[in-house]
């Protein structure tokens, strides 16, 4: 696919994540897609590395994400680049925590690898120390 098509795929990916649109997310991933969350997330038991399978990824990004975040959320793309094979985006997630309602805003960087017009692999990077401090504080408030 072209660089323009892959940029559009990334843009639609974050729009679908914001809407919690599982059916659209499933169509964006290859059947054997892999997602590499931060190692620290795996160490805390939040995710395995890698999460495998397009349908499982769509479930993780919609249903399972509601364990951490409120359904109202927005992903703002701050930087985006893509070519025919790979892409990267710096995005800001604005939402609140599911457990406490406290505001949550963090910057994420994602690297994408494409195959046959779909997302085949994703690497996720964020300030996990900041996120975990908020999660821990929210759990302490219950």
For each residue, the residues with C-beta under 8 A, 3 or more apart:
1: 5 6 9 84 114 116 117
2: 5 6 84
3: 6 7 82 83 84
4: 7 8
5: 1 2 8 9 117
6: 1 2 3 9 10 82 83 84 87 112 114
7: 3 4 10 11 80 81 82 87
8: 4 5 11 12
9: 1 5 6 12 13 28 82 87 114 117 118 119
10: 6 7 13 14 77 80 82 87 89 110 112
11: 7 8 14 15 77 80
12: 8 9 15 16 24 28
13: 9 10 16 17 25 28 119
14: 10 11 17 18 75 77 89 91
15: 11 12 18 19 75
16: 12 13 19 21 24 25 28
17: 13 14 20 21 25 61 73 75
18: 14 15 73 74 75
19: 15 16 24
20: 17 61 62 65 66 71
21: 16 17 24 25 62
22: 25 26 58 59 61 62 63
23: 26 27 58
24: 12 16 19 21 27 28
25: 13 16 17 21 22 28 29 57 58 61 62
26: 22 23 29 54 55 58
27: 23 24 118
28: 9 12 13 16 24 25 54 118 119
29: 25 26 33 54 55 57 58 118 119 120
30: 33 54 115 116 118 119 120
31: 53 54 55
32: 52 53 54 120
33: 29 30 52 53 54 57 118 119 120 121 122
34: 50 51 52 120 121 122
35: 47 50 51 52 57 60 121 122 124
36: 49 50 121 122 123 124
37: 41 42 46 47 49 50 51 124
38: 41 42 124 125 126 128
39: 42 43 49
40: 43 44 128 129 132
41: 37 38 44 46 47 128
42: 37 38 39 45 46 47 48 49
43: 39 40
44: 40 41 132
45: 42
46: 37 41 42 68
47: 35 37 41 42 51 60
48: 42 51
49: 36 37 39 42
50: 34 35 36 37
51: 34 35 37 47 48 56 57 60
52: 32 33 34 35 56
53: 31 32 33 56 57
54: 26 28 29 30 31 32 33 57 58 118
55: 26 29 31 58 59
56: 51 52 53 59 60
57: 25 29 33 35 51 53 54 60 61 122
58: 22 23 25 26 29 54 55 61 62
59: 22 55 56 62 63 64
60: 35 47 51 56 57 63 64 65
61: 17 20 22 25 57 58 64 65
62: 20 21 22 25 58 59 65 66
63: 22 59 60 66
64: 59 60 61 67
65: 20 60 61 62 68 69
66: 20 62 63 69 70 71 98
67: 64 98
68: 46 65 97 98 135
69: 65 66 73 93 95 96 97 98 104
70: 66 73 95 96 97 98 101
71: 20 66
72: 95 96
73: 17 18 69 70 93 94 95
74: 18 93 94 95
75: 14 15 17 18 91 92 93
76: 91 92 94
77: 10 11 14 80 89 90 91
78: 90 91 92 107
79: 88 89 90
80: 7 10 11 77 87 88 89 90
81: 7 87 88 89
82: 3 6 7 9 10 86 87 88 112 114
83: 3 6 86 87
84: 1 2 3 6 114
85: 113 114
86: 82 83 111 112 113 114
87: 6 7 9 10 80 81 82 83 111 112 114
88: 79 80 81 82 109 110 111 112
89: 10 14 77 79 80 81 109 110 112
90: 77 78 79 80 107 108 109
91: 14 75 76 77 78 107 108 109 110
92: 75 76 78 105 106 107 108
93: 69 73 74 75 104 105 106 107 108
94: 73 74 76 103 104 105
95: 69 70 72 73 74 104 105
96: 69 70 72 100 101 102 103 104
97: 68 69 70 100 101 102 104 134 135 138
98: 66 67 68 69 70
99: 135 138 139 141 142
100: 96 97 137 138 141 142
101: 70 96 97
102: 96 97 134 137 138
103: 94 96
104: 69 93 94 95 96 97 131 134
105: 92 93 94 95
106: 92 93 126 127 130 131
107: 78 90 91 92 93 126 127
108: 90 91 92 93 124 125 126
109: 88 89 90 91 124 125 126
110: 10 88 89 91 122 123 124 125
111: 86 87 88 122 123 125
112: 6 10 82 86 87 88 89 119 121 122
113: 85 86 119 120 121 122
114: 1 6 9 82 84 85 86 87 117 118 119 120
115: 30 118 120
116: 1 30
117: 1 5 9 114
118: 9 27 28 29 30 33 54 114 115
119: 9 13 28 29 30 33 112 113 114 122
120: 29 30 32 33 34 113 114 115
121: 33 34 35 36 112 113
122: 33 34 35 36 57 110 111 112 113 119
123: 36 110 111
124: 35 36 37 38 108 109 110
125: 38 108 109 110 111
126: 38 106 107 108 109 131
127: 106 107 130 131
128: 38 40 41 131 132
129: 40 132 133
130: 106 127 133 134
131: 104 106 126 127 128 134 135
132: 40 44 128 129 135 136
133: 129 130 136 137
134: 97 102 104 130 131 137 138
135: 68 97 99 131 132 138 139
136: 132 133 139 140
137: 100 102 133 134 140 141
138: 97 99 100 102 134 135 141 142
139: 99 135 136 142
140: 136 137
141: 99 100 137 138
142: 99 100 138 139
